[in-house]
């Protein structure tokens, strides 16, 4: 059974809205990671300084803490880059012929744009909308791939620094 145009339009709007919500969610998650990184980096420096109090300057623990702080900050830095990439994910400019592309809309006067909209056929509208949905789905995929990489490096950075400070704590206790 082939859907009529009204049902197809409703279906496409649902798909469009779902993908747009996924994009917004990925952006929110990446912003949370960026805030967490902004909190963790000064904390790492502070803990590194605090943990070395009372240790001799040639202690192996100091070297371990310094190396782990560097590796942890490197992991957080890479996580930061992937989070930024997730937020600014874009497609190559394949939209130049797309009626829905913002630059194409802004390049027209109100009268020109109104004329184009009034003259568009159902097939053209359907095709343009499908192309836009496909582009948004591709953007969502790019954002989530970068978000997953960001979480991986965030976890790696936190794990490295947690392990080294646990060792430093044990050394200071004993």
Secondary structure, 3 states (H helix, E strand, C coil): CCCCHHHHHHHHHHHHHHHHHHHHHHHHHHHHHHHHHHHHHHHHHHHHHHHCCCCCCCCHHHHHHHHHHHHHHHHHHHHHHHHHHHHCCCCCCCCCCCCCCHHHHHCCCHHHHHHHHHHCCHHHHHHHHHHHHHHHHHHHHHHHHHHHHHHHHHHHHHHHHHHHHHHHHHHHHC
